């Protein structure tokens, strides 16, 4: 994850601010054995990887469908890499 104040993604009708905290980075890096693997999983439309990223980095998890979350995958990958 890049160091930045916040990164806003559009998921369905919701704008969600993602914050790259040390806790989130550590958790995601350990779970996915690196950020490239996380990005590859999101790119391959693995819903759980996208949801893990959102839950780890957003203040609140938006109410959205699987399709809406996966439609934002390019934005999510942009946040990771």
Buried (B, 14 or more C-beta within 10 A) or exposed (E): BEEEEEBEBEBBEBEBEBBBEEEBBEBBBEEBEEBEBBBBBBBEEBBEBBBBBBEBBBEEEBEBEEEBBBBBBEBBBEBBE
